[in-house]
Amino acid sequence: MIWHCGAHDFNTTTPIIMGVLNITPDSFSDGGDLTDVETAVAHAQQMAADGAAIIDVGGESTRPGASEVDPAEEWRRVGPVIERLVAEGLCVSADTRHAEVARRAVEAGASIINDVSGFADPAMQQVALDCDAGLVVMHMQGTPATMQDDPIYDDVVADVRAWLHERTQQLLDAGIAHERICIDPGPGFGKTPQQTVELMRNLHELVRLGFPVMAAVSRKSFLAHAYHIDDPDPKARDAASAVEALMACELGASVVRTHNVPATAAMLAQLRPYVILSLGSNVALVAEKGEEQEAKIAQINYAVGQLCQLPDSQIIDMASFYESEPAYYEDQDAFVNTALLLRSGIAPKELLGYLHAVEDGLGRVRERENGPRTIDIDIVDYQMYDYATDDLTLPHPRATERDFVVKPVEEMLPGHVLADGVPLAQVPEQERVGRACRIA
């Protein structure tokens, strides 16, 4: 997935680091550190050298309880810095909720507008329409001055997801291109520490919206709660921030906003590749008449339980169950299918051996190609692997033509592009084999 940001395009299959540059006297963790233009530019250059692909320049503190800054004063703070960084060839993001500042920043060459108010202001939406900058749409309950008064949600994950879906749909309906939009769940913005932890541990639910997801957890107060950090200095949360960033990227985050670029870059080097597995069953080992579908689901669930025990691996997401028509060899019972997304440090051929062991444990019989089976587990895609050997081809050579593969994977990863650069859903649905229907 490409995130288009003005003159810059970012491939979001690997994490993009956004370095924080606060040109403010009162930001919660570094207020007053970088108010001089030369000092700010030098710090941005160092962040870029350390691995930041984007510099996020902000001139207004949005810490809890912060008062709004006049746009003219905000631009006085950030304007000279943005102009200098653009002249240096850096990708600059304008961290602002004011349309006037966003417009001037884009005119000065900024490539991204990062709006903590989620483009709620029609004037900000117009700025977005009038340019080609990337947009970061963040969720916040209330305003910085009020957001922590008493944040209440029925279900923080579902509520934030629904809000982001509604707001991004408004932008799409207004004419904003899909590839320009990145979403930010707003950790700590109108959320208690526990609500933020719950949100960040379920980040894969936001990935399903089909946009790049930002993890902006750096030095946030919820880290002190989650990691039992007693030191009140926000900079003492840098190690926890880096760990949280890695976990967010394992769950599918594409952009990491951070104050400490070196620590974050070092932690993200541990990110494991993603693997997509397809699971199917059409032979029920034990089932009463009329309960075959439930038995097939039970067998798949048993296989998933076995996959939970894979070494150096973690299941990130699981699609719904689908019933599908038999493909290729059609004289057999209907299948039940699903797909898994996992992060794994196991090499592909070694992983294939583990998968065969799970299949054998459920009595898999391989007498007929594409014939009946108690369980079938295929590696659909393995990040960065594009090759063919006698026993394994990646990506799976028939993935795009199989409806029972495309639909479950697209549920988890809308618009997924395989490691060979081919969109998974490139074959029209009516031309695919094994037509699948989601089981309610």
Summary of the structure (lengths in Angstrom):
residues: 440
radius of gyration: 23.8
end to end distance: 29.2
largest distance: 76.8
contacts: 1507
relative contact order: 0.09
helix: 36%
strand: 20%
